[in-house]
């Protein structure tokens, strides 16, 4: 429990974590306002996924938090702090690498689950305010899917960073794929097997209308994404346990 509290304190002390929180809250809410107003102005019906599609973009905040929670351990500190790395101090305080990693990932899960719940509540209240008639309330049953998707995405980002020990590559790949060019979606146009990539499978937990060649059931999508995350974390732990600090 002490290691878990220590990891939570480390997360709170990182400025980039607060930037991730801002992104996770503001991006889906802002996109929802723009898309809802556009739908109303155009007189379009079928608002079932408004709010939820935007929450899929807000997961960028989870990516950033999942990456920096690990990469900050390997950042060289300033001369005033001795020029060392945080991982040396962390392993001095918690010599068991397995225990340290479990505490860190549990802290990430806590932070992301809270962020996803808050962001979802704000986004769906925005949908309700703009569209009314229960448009936001009717999607409450999909909220566990949103929270699980954000948590699994953050853990996937942490697993990749354990392998690279540097946040640049995971941040670049995951943020670009989530926000600018969804490479996995483009691959799905070439082969139906691409629907089993973690992001496309996981999004089925809460988005109903997705233009994909294979429609996975929400539970199936969640299980596929969980399998990816478990494999990456297992590989990341083996690397973390075997490398020098």
Secondary structure by P-SEA (a helix, b strand, c coil): caaaaaaaaaaaacaaaaaaaaaaccaaaaaaaaaaaaaaaaccccccaaaaaaaaaaaaaaaaaaaaaccccccccccccccccaaaaaaaacccaaaaaaaaaaaaaaaaaaaaaaaaaaaaaaaaaacccccccccccaaaaaaaaaaaaaaaaaaaaaaaccaaaaaaaaaaaccccaaaaaaaaccccccccaaaaaaccccccccccccccaaaaaaaaaaaaaaaaaaaaaaaacccc
